[in-house]
């Protein structure tokens, strides 16, 4: 009660026995009494900064409200920080209360709050920054990590930031930054101070290793070496070697956390990565798309389980070899709105080998050797926040005022926006064998109505488009010449599943082609089987998706989420707005021409004991796409996608 301004309140505890005779009832009787009200606020002891300027920094109205010791303490801390930010490193502000004008405990008490500035002193100017304790790290690297510069004002926030930067490098077990007087300054209102940066280094190289066994990759082992003080410059270097019977990986990465300036006393990092990967479990990548049409059979095998081609000749198992190099940095546009632009250069060479046994060999062959070399620019603006926090009277007492209920929250926002813009270009002049460019934009919006704060309305718009301007006719000599102009497989747009179009299974939306199996096929028991023609999603050069959700709380642990998902993946941008005329009987054009789809559904969000939510979504596709599958005799068969799907996740859909 005293924390709420009732300093003369009395609280009595009355004990009693419950009617059952076994339980104790405790009743607290409160006599509030008159409130203590602040009638005036003043600041004394300030010589360098005007009173009016200091008054404007007070975090909340104090005069005219009930007395709160926590509010006064917070205000004194704000004034102390304001002094420190202006170079008055020694200044301290304390609050005191001038007694009530009327001491009668039965009438309202009036008090005056006085903020007294102690040790205002002079502005402190940094003379030298001295580093001690470093036996391995270069002094220049430490000087660059701290944000304290000779000739600048000494500020407590800069001292704290410098300590955090050094601890964040993982090169030091102890960091201590202390000022030491160094005489008078160049003018009477300042004094000089040396800053002593004392560090204690710790081992900067960490090695980890291990191994195991899984049914996916067989026996495996890995070795990981990390260096947090590479070349004594506080750079980070890492290497990882991973070997198994079916996968091999060699990876190197380098991080310079202070590559170039990114605003006042901040830096943008530079990240370099080089990787080689070989994967002989390549057939696993194709199962989700056409399991239903082929009973899980993805390649031709003989009676002994060895891969064979369409003629029954033994061939090697398929492999993917991937070499990738990337360099990335960023630039902050606005810290308030978390607006950042990322710049990335990359080179990637992917080669598929020994694909003769795969059912979709003809579909993979045009892109079995793909080299991408170019640049990517990404802009991100993130104002997502959760404003559903509730505070008790005890929170108000502890802080003096009710805290701001809104906090940044990317996983479960109730208000705000999230925008990403991404542009990628690959150029043959830089070594690519496919020249293309594409752009993708995603905009998320979250809103909670003022009178229904627990309800969250969420919406997302996702659009993307791309085109190939070099080596676009890769499918001319394949069985799918109508796929000319498509982006490389790794760069195409795909959709379907728990995170976008919930009326589809994973990546089942968009254009499809028909595969007619030829050769000998066997099931998991080795028995020879016959496979019917089936369809395969091939992605597209354009995407448009709209998501709408209402996140409605039923209890503290459960929410229901009605939703609508609309859109599709399209072969080209023009198909989004106008479907082309399809000649009667043109199976291929029918199957690769996508139309806008509509999905409605209902989801549940269940809070878990470890934090976060477990989500279950049921989506019903109102207008499932239809595809034609040619038959040896008679007209093509009509294949209609399944309407109903259930998805599980440990996060929101968007």
C-alpha positions as CSV (number, residue, x, y, z in Angstrom):
1,X,0.0,0.0,0.0
2,X,2.9,2.3,0.7
3,X,4.2,1.7,-2.8
4,X,0.8,3.0,-4.2
5,X,1.0,6.2,-2.1
6,X,-0.9,5.2,1.0
7,X,1.9,5.6,3.5
8,X,-0.4,5.5,6.5
9,X,-2.3,2.4,5.5
10,X,-2.8,-0.4,8.1
11,X,-3.2,-4.0,7.2
12,X,-4.4,-6.6,9.7
13,X,-4.5,-10.4,9.3
14,X,-7.5,-12.1,10.8
15,X,-7.4,-15.9,11.1
16,X,-10.4,-18.2,11.2
17,X,-11.3,-21.9,10.8
18,X,-13.2,-23.1,7.8
19,X,-16.6,-24.7,8.2
20,X,-15.1,-28.2,7.6
21,X,-12.9,-27.6,10.7
22,X,-9.7,-28.7,8.8
23,X,-8.7,-25.6,6.9
24,X,-7.4,-22.2,8.0
25,X,-8.8,-19.0,6.5
26,X,-6.7,-15.9,6.6
27,X,-8.4,-12.6,5.8
28,X,-6.4,-9.4,5.3
29,X,-8.2,-6.2,6.4
30,X,-6.9,-3.1,4.7
31,X,-7.4,0.4,6.0
32,X,-6.1,2.6,3.3
33,X,-6.2,6.0,5.0
34,X,-5.5,9.2,3.1
35,X,-3.2,9.1,0.1
36,X,0.1,11.0,0.0
37,X,0.1,13.2,-3.1
38,X,3.1,14.9,-4.7
39,X,2.3,18.6,-5.1
40,X,5.6,19.8,-6.6
41,X,8.9,18.6,-8.2
42,X,12.1,20.5,-8.1
43,X,15.8,19.9,-9.2
44,X,18.7,21.4,-7.2
45,X,22.5,21.3,-7.5
46,X,22.5,21.5,-11.3
47,X,24.8,24.1,-12.8
48,X,25.8,22.9,-16.2
49,X,22.4,21.7,-17.5
50,X,19.3,24.0,-17.2
51,X,16.5,22.9,-14.9
52,X,13.9,23.1,-17.7
53,X,16.0,20.7,-19.9
54,X,16.3,18.2,-17.0
55,X,12.6,18.5,-16.2
56,X,11.8,17.4,-19.8
57,X,13.7,14.2,-19.3
58,X,11.6,12.9,-16.4
59,X,10.0,9.7,-17.6
60,X,6.4,10.3,-16.3
61,X,4.3,12.9,-14.7
62,X,5.1,13.0,-11.0
63,X,3.4,16.1,-9.6
64,X,-0.3,15.6,-8.9
65,X,0.0,11.8,-8.5
66,X,0.2,9.6,-5.5
67,X,3.7,9.3,-4.0
68,X,5.8,6.4,-5.3
69,X,9.3,5.7,-4.2
70,X,9.9,3.4,-7.2
71,X,8.8,6.2,-9.6
72,X,11.1,8.6,-7.9
73,X,14.0,6.2,-8.0
74,X,13.5,5.5,-11.7
75,X,13.4,9.2,-12.4
76,X,16.7,9.8,-10.6
77,X,18.3,7.0,-12.6
78,X,17.0,8.6,-15.9
79,X,18.5,12.0,-14.9
80,X,21.8,10.3,-13.9
81,X,22.0,8.6,-17.3
82,X,21.2,11.9,-19.1
83,X,24.1,13.5,-17.3
84,X,26.4,10.6,-18.2
85,X,25.4,10.8,-21.9
86,X,26.5,14.4,-21.9
87,X,29.9,13.6,-20.5
88,X,29.3,14.2,-16.8
89,X,30.6,10.8,-15.8
90,X,30.8,11.6,-12.1
91,X,27.4,13.1,-11.7
92,X,24.8,11.3,-9.5
93,X,21.2,12.3,-8.9
94,X,19.3,11.3,-5.8
95,X,15.7,12.0,-4.8
96,X,14.4,13.1,-1.4
97,X,11.0,14.0,0.0
98,X,10.1,17.2,1.8
99,X,7.7,16.5,4.6
100,X,4.0,16.9,4.5
101,X,2.5,20.4,5.2
102,X,-0.3,18.8,7.2
103,X,0.8,16.0,9.4
104,X,-2.8,15.0,10.3
105,X,-3.0,11.2,9.5
106,X,-6.7,11.5,8.7
107,X,-6.3,14.0,5.9
108,X,-4.5,13.9,2.5
109,X,-0.8,14.3,2.8
110,X,1.1,16.7,0.5
111,X,4.8,16.2,-0.2
112,X,7.4,17.7,-2.5
113,X,10.0,15.7,-4.4
114,X,13.5,17.1,-4.7
115,X,16.0,15.7,-7.2
116,X,19.5,16.7,-6.0
117,X,22.5,16.6,-8.4
118,X,25.6,15.5,-6.5
119,X,29.2,15.7,-7.9
120,X,28.1,17.4,-11.2
121,X,31.7,18.3,-11.7
122,X,33.1,18.8,-15.2
123,X,32.7,17.0,-18.4
124,X,35.1,14.1,-18.7
125,X,37.1,13.9,-21.9
126,X,39.0,10.7,-22.8
127,X,42.7,11.4,-23.1
128,X,44.1,7.9,-23.8
129,X,42.7,4.4,-24.1
130,X,45.3,2.0,-22.5
131,X,45.1,-1.8,-22.9
132,X,46.6,-4.2,-20.4
133,X,46.6,-8.0,-19.9
134,X,46.6,-8.9,-23.6
135,X,49.5,-11.3,-24.4
136,X,48.1,-12.8,-27.6
137,X,45.5,-10.4,-28.9
138,X,46.7,-7.4,-30.9
139,X,46.1,-4.1,-29.1
140,X,44.7,-2.6,-32.3
141,X,42.0,-5.3,-32.4
142,X,40.9,-4.5,-28.8
143,X,41.0,-0.7,-29.6
144,X,38.7,-1.3,-32.5
145,X,36.3,-3.4,-30.4
146,X,35.9,-0.8,-27.8
147,X,33.8,2.3,-28.7
148,X,35.9,4.7,-26.6
149,X,38.0,7.2,-28.6
150,X,40.5,9.8,-27.4
151,X,39.0,13.3,-27.5
152,X,35.5,12.1,-27.0
153,X,33.3,12.4,-23.9
154,X,33.4,9.5,-21.5
155,X,30.0,8.0,-21.3
156,X,28.8,5.1,-19.1
157,X,26.9,3.6,-22.1
158,X,30.0,3.4,-24.1
159,X,31.9,1.7,-21.3
160,X,29.1,-0.9,-21.1
161,X,29.0,-1.4,-24.9
162,X,32.8,-1.9,-25.0
163,X,32.7,-4.5,-22.3
164,X,29.9,-6.4,-24.1
165,X,31.9,-6.3,-27.4
166,X,34.9,-7.8,-25.8
167,X,33.0,-10.5,-23.9
168,X,31.1,-11.3,-27.1
169,X,34.4,-12.1,-28.9
170,X,34.8,-15.3,-26.7
171,X,38.5,-14.4,-26.4
172,X,38.4,-13.1,-22.9
173,X,37.3,-14.5,-19.6
174,X,37.4,-11.1,-17.8
175,X,37.1,-7.5,-19.0
176,X,37.4,-4.5,-16.7
177,X,37.2,-0.9,-18.0
178,X,38.0,1.8,-15.5
179,X,38.7,5.6,-15.9
180,X,41.7,7.2,-14.3
181,X,42.1,11.0,-13.8
182,X,44.6,12.6,-16.2
183,X,44.5,16.3,-15.4
184,X,42.5,19.3,-16.6
185,X,41.0,19.5,-20.0
186,X,41.6,22.1,-22.7
187,X,38.9,24.4,-21.2
188,X,37.8,25.1,-17.6
189,X,34.5,23.1,-18.0
190,X,36.3,19.8,-18.8
191,X,38.8,17.4,-17.3
192,X,40.8,14.6,-18.9
193,X,40.7,10.9,-18.0
194,X,42.6,7.9,-19.2
195,X,40.6,4.7,-19.8
196,X,42.2,1.5,-18.7
197,X,41.0,-1.6,-20.5
198,X,42.1,-4.6,-18.5
199,X,41.5,-8.0,-20.1
200,X,42.2,-11.6,-19.2
201,X,42.5,-13.9,-22.2
202,X,41.2,-17.4,-22.4
203,X,41.9,-20.3,-24.9
204,X,40.5,-19.2,-28.2
205,X,40.6,-22.6,-30.0
206,X,37.8,-25.1,-29.3
207,X,37.7,-28.6,-30.8
208,X,34.8,-31.0,-30.7
209,X,34.3,-34.4,-32.2
210,X,31.9,-37.3,-32.2
211,X,30.2,-40.0,-34.1
212,X,27.2,-42.2,-34.3
213,X,24.9,-44.3,-36.5
214,X,21.6,-43.7,-38.2
215,X,19.6,-45.6,-40.7
216,X,19.7,-42.6,-43.1
217,X,23.4,-42.1,-43.4
218,X,25.0,-45.2,-41.7
219,X,28.1,-44.8,-39.5
220,X,29.1,-41.2,-39.1
221,X,31.8,-39.1,-37.5
222,X,32.6,-35.3,-37.3
223,X,35.4,-33.0,-36.3
224,X,34.7,-29.3,-35.5
225,X,37.4,-26.7,-34.8
226,X,36.6,-23.1,-33.8
227,X,39.0,-20.3,-33.5
228,X,37.6,-17.1,-31.8
229,X,40.8,-15.0,-32.1
230,X,42.1,-15.8,-35.6
231,X,45.4,-14.0,-36.5
232,X,45.1,-12.2,-33.1
233,X,42.5,-9.8,-34.6
234,X,39.4,-11.1,-32.8
235,X,38.2,-12.7,-36.1
236,X,36.4,-16.0,-36.0
237,X,37.4,-19.0,-38.0
238,X,35.7,-22.3,-38.1
239,X,36.0,-25.6,-39.9
240,X,33.9,-28.8,-39.9
241,X,34.6,-32.2,-41.4
242,X,31.7,-34.7,-41.4
243,X,32.0,-38.2,-42.9
244,X,29.4,-40.9,-43.1
245,X,28.8,-43.8,-45.5
246,X,26.3,-41.8,-47.5
247,X,27.2,-38.1,-46.8
248,X,30.5,-36.2,-46.7
249,X,30.9,-32.5,-45.8
250,X,33.9,-30.2,-45.6
251,X,33.1,-26.6,-44.5
252,X,35.1,-23.5,-43.6
253,X,33.6,-20.2,-42.4
254,X,35.2,-16.9,-41.4
255,X,33.6,-13.9,-39.6
256,X,35.0,-10.4,-39.2
257,X,32.6,-8.8,-36.7
258,X,33.9,-5.3,-37.4
259,X,34.2,-5.2,-41.2
260,X,32.9,-1.7,-41.9
261,X,31.2,1.1,-39.9
262,X,27.4,0.7,-39.5
263,X,26.4,4.0,-37.9
264,X,27.9,5.7,-34.8
265,X,30.1,3.3,-32.9
266,X,28.7,0.2,-34.7
267,X,30.1,-2.2,-37.3
268,X,28.7,-4.5,-39.9
269,X,30.1,-8.0,-40.0
270,X,31.6,-9.9,-42.9
271,X,30.9,-13.6,-43.2
272,X,32.7,-15.9,-45.7
273,X,31.7,-19.5,-46.2
274,X,33.1,-22.3,-48.3
275,X,31.6,-25.7,-48.5
276,X,31.9,-29.0,-50.3
277,X,29.2,-31.6,-49.9
278,X,28.6,-35.0,-51.4
279,X,25.3,-36.8,-50.8
280,X,24.4,-40.3,-52.0
281,X,21.0,-40.3,-50.3
282,X,19.7,-38.3,-53.3
283,X,16.7,-40.5,-53.8
284,X,15.3,-39.3,-50.5
285,X,14.9,-35.8,-52.0
286,X,12.3,-37.0,-54.5
287,X,10.0,-39.2,-52.3
288,X,7.6,-36.6,-50.9
289,X,6.5,-35.4,-54.4
290,X,5.3,-38.7,-55.8
291,X,5.2,-41.3,-53.1
292,X,1.4,-41.6,-53.6
293,X,1.7,-42.3,-57.3
294,X,4.6,-44.8,-57.1
295,X,4.1,-46.6,-53.7
296,X,7.4,-45.2,-52.5
297,X,9.4,-46.5,-55.4
298,X,11.9,-43.9,-56.7
299,X,14.4,-45.9,-58.7
300,X,14.9,-49.1,-60.6
301,X,16.5,-51.9,-58.7
302,X,17.4,-55.5,-59.6
303,X,16.5,-58.5,-57.5
304,X,19.6,-57.9,-55.3
305,X,18.7,-54.3,-54.6
306,X,21.3,-52.8,-57.0
307,X,20.3,-49.8,-59.1
308,X,19.7,-50.4,-62.8
309,X,18.9,-48.3,-65.8
310,X,15.9,-48.5,-68.1
311,X,17.5,-51.4,-70.0
312,X,18.3,-53.4,-66.9
313,X,22.0,-52.7,-66.9
314,X,23.7,-52.1,-63.5
315,X,24.6,-48.5,-62.7
316,X,26.0,-46.6,-59.8
317,X,23.9,-45.0,-57.0
318,X,22.9,-41.4,-57.7
319,X,25.0,-38.6,-56.1
320,X,24.9,-34.9,-55.6
321,X,28.1,-32.9,-55.4
322,X,27.8,-29.3,-54.3
323,X,30.5,-26.6,-54.0
324,X,29.3,-23.3,-52.6
325,X,31.0,-20.1,-51.6
326,X,29.3,-17.0,-50.2
327,X,30.3,-13.6,-48.8
328,X,27.8,-11.5,-46.9
329,X,27.6,-8.2,-45.0
330,X,24.8,-5.9,-44.0
331,X,23.9,-2.2,-43.4
332,X,21.4,-0.9,-40.8
333,X,18.9,1.6,-42.1
334,X,17.0,2.2,-38.9
335,X,17.5,0.6,-35.5
336,X,14.0,1.8,-34.3
337,X,12.2,-0.2,-37.0
338,X,14.8,-2.9,-37.3
339,X,15.4,-2.1,-41.0
340,X,18.5,-3.8,-42.4
341,X,19.7,-4.4,-45.9
342,X,21.9,-7.5,-46.6
343,X,24.3,-7.9,-49.4
344,X,25.4,-11.3,-50.5
345,X,27.7,-12.6,-53.2
346,X,27.6,-16.3,-54.0
347,X,28.9,-19.0,-56.2
348,X,27.3,-22.5,-56.3
349,X,28.1,-25.5,-58.5
350,X,25.7,-28.4,-58.2
351,X,26.2,-31.7,-60.1
352,X,24.0,-34.7,-60.2
353,X,25.7,-37.9,-61.3
354,X,24.5,-41.4,-62.1
355,X,20.8,-40.6,-62.2
356,X,20.1,-43.3,-64.8
357,X,18.2,-45.4,-62.2
358,X,15.8,-42.7,-61.1
359,X,12.2,-42.5,-62.4
360,X,12.5,-38.8,-63.0
361,X,15.9,-39.0,-64.8
362,X,14.6,-37.1,-67.9
363,X,13.3,-34.3,-65.6
364,X,16.6,-33.9,-63.8
365,X,19.0,-34.2,-66.7
366,X,18.6,-30.6,-68.1
367,X,19.7,-29.3,-64.7
368,X,22.0,-32.0,-63.6
369,X,24.9,-29.5,-63.8
370,X,23.9,-26.1,-62.6
371,X,26.3,-23.2,-61.8
372,X,25.0,-20.1,-60.1
373,X,27.1,-17.0,-59.7
374,X,25.8,-13.6,-58.8
375,X,24.5,-11.4,-56.1
376,X,21.5,-11.2,-53.7
377,X,20.2,-8.1,-51.9
378,X,17.6,-8.4,-49.1
379,X,15.8,-5.7,-47.3
380,X,14.1,-6.4,-44.0
381,X,11.9,-4.2,-41.9
382,X,10.6,-5.7,-38.7
383,X,8.2,-4.0,-36.2
384,X,6.6,-7.1,-34.8
385,X,5.6,-6.9,-31.1
386,X,3.5,-8.7,-28.6
387,X,1.2,-6.3,-26.6
388,X,-0.7,-9.0,-24.7
389,X,1.4,-8.8,-21.5
390,X,-0.6,-8.2,-18.3
391,X,0.9,-6.7,-15.1
392,X,-0.2,-7.0,-11.5
393,X,-0.4,-4.4,-8.8
394,X,3.0,-5.7,-7.5
395,X,4.5,-4.9,-10.9
396,X,3.2,-1.4,-10.7
397,X,4.5,-1.0,-7.2
398,X,8.0,-2.3,-8.2
399,X,8.4,-0.1,-11.2
400,X,6.4,3.0,-10.1
401,X,4.2,2.9,-13.2
402,X,2.6,0.1,-15.3
403,X,5.3,-1.2,-17.7
404,X,4.9,-0.9,-21.4
405,X,2.9,-4.0,-22.4
406,X,4.5,-4.2,-25.9
407,X,7.7,-6.1,-26.4
408,X,9.4,-7.2,-29.6
409,X,8.3,-10.7,-30.5
410,X,9.0,-12.4,-33.8
411,X,7.4,-15.8,-32.9
412,X,4.0,-14.7,-31.6
413,X,3.3,-11.0,-32.5
414,X,0.0,-9.3,-31.8
415,X,0.8,-6.0,-33.5
416,X,3.2,-4.7,-36.1
417,X,4.5,-5.5,-39.6
418,X,7.2,-7.6,-41.2
419,X,8.5,-6.8,-44.7
420,X,11.1,-8.6,-46.7
421,X,12.3,-7.7,-50.2
422,X,14.7,-10.1,-52.0
423,X,16.4,-9.7,-55.4
424,X,18.8,-12.3,-56.9
425,X,20.7,-12.2,-60.1
426,X,23.0,-14.8,-61.7
427,X,25.3,-13.8,-64.5
428,X,27.2,-15.9,-67.0
429,X,30.0,-13.3,-67.0
430,X,30.7,-14.3,-63.4
431,X,30.9,-18.0,-64.2
432,X,27.2,-19.1,-64.1
433,X,25.9,-21.4,-66.8
434,X,22.4,-20.1,-66.3
435,X,21.6,-16.4,-66.3
436,X,18.5,-15.4,-64.4
437,X,17.1,-12.9,-62.0
438,X,14.2,-13.1,-59.6
439,X,12.5,-11.0,-56.9
440,X,10.4,-12.0,-54.0
441,X,8.4,-9.9,-51.5
442,X,6.6,-10.9,-48.3
443,X,4.5,-8.6,-46.2
444,X,3.0,-9.7,-42.8
445,X,0.6,-7.6,-40.8
446,X,-0.7,-8.2,-37.3
447,X,-3.4,-6.3,-35.4
448,X,-5.2,-6.7,-32.1
449,X,-8.5,-4.6,-31.8
450,X,-8.3,-2.3,-28.7
451,X,-11.5,-3.8,-27.2
452,X,-10.4,-7.4,-28.0
453,X,-6.7,-7.3,-27.0
454,X,-6.5,-11.1,-26.8
455,X,-7.7,-11.5,-30.4
456,X,-5.0,-11.2,-33.1
457,X,-5.8,-10.7,-36.8
458,X,-2.9,-11.8,-39.0
459,X,-2.4,-11.4,-42.7
460,X,0.4,-12.1,-45.2
461,X,1.0,-11.4,-48.9
462,X,3.7,-13.3,-50.6
463,X,4.6,-12.6,-54.3
464,X,7.6,-13.6,-56.4
465,X,8.7,-13.6,-60.0
466,X,11.7,-14.6,-62.0
467,X,12.9,-15.0,-65.5
468,X,15.8,-16.7,-67.3
469,X,17.8,-14.6,-69.8
470,X,20.6,-17.0,-70.6
471,X,20.5,-20.7,-71.3
472,X,16.7,-20.7,-71.0
473,X,16.2,-23.6,-73.5
474,X,17.7,-26.4,-71.4
475,X,14.7,-28.7,-71.9
476,X,14.7,-28.5,-75.7
477,X,16.2,-32.0,-76.2
478,X,14.4,-33.6,-73.3
479,X,10.9,-35.0,-73.1
480,X,9.6,-31.8,-71.7
481,X,10.4,-29.0,-74.2
482,X,7.4,-27.0,-72.8
483,X,9.4,-26.4,-69.6
484,X,11.9,-24.2,-71.4
485,X,12.3,-20.8,-69.7
486,X,12.0,-22.2,-66.1
487,X,14.5,-21.2,-63.4
488,X,17.0,-23.8,-62.2
489,X,15.3,-26.3,-59.8
490,X,17.0,-24.8,-56.7
491,X,15.7,-21.3,-57.6
492,X,12.1,-22.0,-58.6
493,X,9.2,-21.2,-56.4
494,X,7.4,-24.0,-54.6
495,X,4.4,-23.9,-52.3
496,X,2.1,-26.1,-50.3
497,X,2.3,-27.4,-46.7
498,X,2.0,-26.1,-43.2
499,X,3.6,-22.6,-43.8
500,X,1.7,-21.3,-46.9
501,X,-1.0,-23.2,-48.7
502,X,-2.5,-25.6,-46.1
503,X,-4.9,-27.2,-48.6
504,X,-1.9,-28.9,-50.2
505,X,0.7,-31.4,-49.0
506,X,4.3,-30.2,-48.8
507,X,5.3,-28.5,-52.1
508,X,2.5,-30.1,-54.1
509,X,1.0,-26.8,-55.4
510,X,1.7,-25.5,-58.9
511,X,2.4,-26.9,-62.4
512,X,3.0,-30.6,-62.9
513,X,4.3,-32.9,-65.6
514,X,3.5,-36.5,-66.3
515,X,6.1,-39.2,-65.8
516,X,5.5,-42.5,-67.7
517,X,7.6,-45.2,-65.9
518,X,9.6,-47.5,-68.2
519,X,11.8,-50.4,-67.3
520,X,11.7,-52.9,-64.4
521,X,10.5,-51.9,-60.9
522,X,10.5,-53.8,-57.6
523,X,8.9,-53.0,-54.3
524,X,10.8,-53.1,-50.9
525,X,10.5,-56.9,-50.8
526,X,12.1,-57.3,-54.2
527,X,8.8,-58.3,-56.0
528,X,8.4,-57.0,-59.5
529,X,5.6,-54.5,-59.8
530,X,3.9,-52.3,-62.5
531,X,3.8,-48.6,-62.1
532,X,1.2,-46.3,-63.6
533,X,2.0,-42.9,-65.0
534,X,2.0,-40.2,-62.3
535,X,2.5,-36.4,-62.0
536,X,5.4,-34.5,-60.4
537,X,5.3,-30.9,-59.2
538,X,8.0,-28.9,-61.0
539,X,7.6,-25.5,-59.4
540,X,7.4,-22.3,-61.4
541,X,8.8,-18.8,-62.1
542,X,6.1,-17.0,-60.2
543,X,4.2,-17.3,-56.9
544,X,1.3,-15.4,-55.3
545,X,-0.1,-16.4,-51.9
546,X,-2.5,-14.6,-49.5
547,X,-2.9,-15.9,-45.9
548,X,-5.6,-14.6,-43.4
549,X,-5.9,-15.8,-39.8
550,X,-7.9,-15.0,-36.7
551,X,-6.1,-16.1,-33.6
552,X,-8.8,-16.4,-30.9
553,X,-7.9,-17.4,-27.3
554,X,-10.2,-19.9,-25.7
555,X,-8.1,-20.2,-22.5
556,X,-4.6,-19.3,-21.4
557,X,-3.3,-22.5,-23.0
558,X,-5.5,-22.9,-26.1
559,X,-6.3,-20.8,-29.1
560,X,-8.5,-21.6,-32.2
561,X,-7.4,-20.2,-35.5
562,X,-9.8,-20.0,-38.5
563,X,-7.8,-19.3,-41.6
564,X,-8.0,-18.7,-45.4
565,X,-5.1,-19.5,-47.8
566,X,-5.3,-18.4,-51.4
567,X,-2.9,-18.5,-54.3
568,X,-0.7,-20.9,-56.2
569,X,2.7,-21.4,-57.9
570,X,2.6,-20.4,-61.6
571,X,4.8,-21.2,-64.6
572,X,5.1,-17.5,-65.5
573,X,4.1,-14.2,-64.1
574,X,1.3,-13.6,-66.7
575,X,-0.5,-16.8,-65.5
576,X,-1.3,-15.1,-62.2
577,X,-3.5,-12.5,-63.8
578,X,-4.8,-14.4,-66.9
579,X,-4.7,-18.1,-67.7
580,X,-3.7,-18.8,-71.3
581,X,-6.2,-20.4,-73.7
582,X,-5.6,-24.2,-73.8
583,X,-6.3,-26.1,-77.0
584,X,-8.5,-29.1,-76.5
585,X,-6.5,-32.2,-75.7
586,X,-3.3,-30.4,-74.9
587,X,-2.3,-32.4,-71.9
588,X,1.1,-30.7,-71.2
589,X,-0.3,-27.2,-71.3
590,X,-3.2,-28.2,-69.1
591,X,-1.0,-29.6,-66.5
592,X,1.5,-26.7,-66.3
593,X,-1.2,-24.0,-66.2
594,X,-2.0,-23.3,-62.6
595,X,-5.0,-21.3,-61.3
596,X,-5.8,-19.5,-58.1
597,X,-6.8,-21.9,-55.4
598,X,-8.9,-21.3,-52.2
599,X,-8.3,-23.1,-48.9
600,X,-10.3,-22.6,-45.7
601,X,-9.6,-24.3,-42.4
602,X,-9.3,-24.4,-38.7
603,X,-6.3,-24.7,-36.4
604,X,-5.5,-25.2,-32.8
605,X,-2.5,-23.6,-30.9
606,X,-1.6,-25.3,-27.7
607,X,0.9,-23.8,-25.3
608,X,3.7,-26.2,-24.3
609,X,5.4,-26.5,-20.9
610,X,8.8,-25.6,-22.4
611,X,7.5,-22.5,-24.1
612,X,6.0,-21.8,-27.6
613,X,3.0,-23.4,-29.1
614,X,2.2,-26.7,-30.8
615,X,0.0,-26.1,-33.8
616,X,-2.5,-28.4,-35.6
617,X,-4.1,-27.1,-38.8
618,X,-6.9,-28.7,-40.9
619,X,-7.2,-27.2,-44.4
620,X,-9.8,-28.0,-47.0
621,X,-9.0,-27.2,-50.6
622,X,-12.2,-25.8,-52.2
623,X,-11.1,-26.0,-55.8
624,X,-8.5,-28.7,-56.0
625,X,-6.4,-28.6,-59.2
626,X,-7.1,-31.2,-61.9
627,X,-4.4,-32.9,-64.0
628,X,-4.6,-35.1,-67.1
629,X,-2.7,-38.4,-67.3
630,X,-2.4,-39.9,-70.8
631,X,-3.5,-43.6,-71.1
632,X,-2.4,-46.2,-73.6
633,X,-6.0,-46.7,-74.6
634,X,-8.8,-44.1,-74.5
635,X,-8.9,-40.5,-73.3
636,X,-6.5,-39.2,-70.6
637,X,-7.4,-40.0,-67.0
638,X,-8.4,-37.1,-64.7
639,X,-6.3,-36.8,-61.5
640,X,-7.8,-34.5,-58.8
641,X,-5.6,-33.6,-55.8
642,X,-6.8,-34.5,-52.3
643,X,-9.0,-31.8,-50.7
644,X,-8.2,-32.4,-47.0
645,X,-4.9,-32.1,-45.2
646,X,-3.8,-31.9,-41.6
647,X,-0.5,-30.2,-40.7
648,X,1.5,-30.1,-37.5
649,X,4.1,-27.5,-36.4
650,X,5.8,-25.9,-33.4
651,X,5.3,-22.3,-34.5
652,X,2.8,-20.0,-36.2
653,X,2.2,-20.4,-39.9
654,X,3.6,-16.9,-40.4
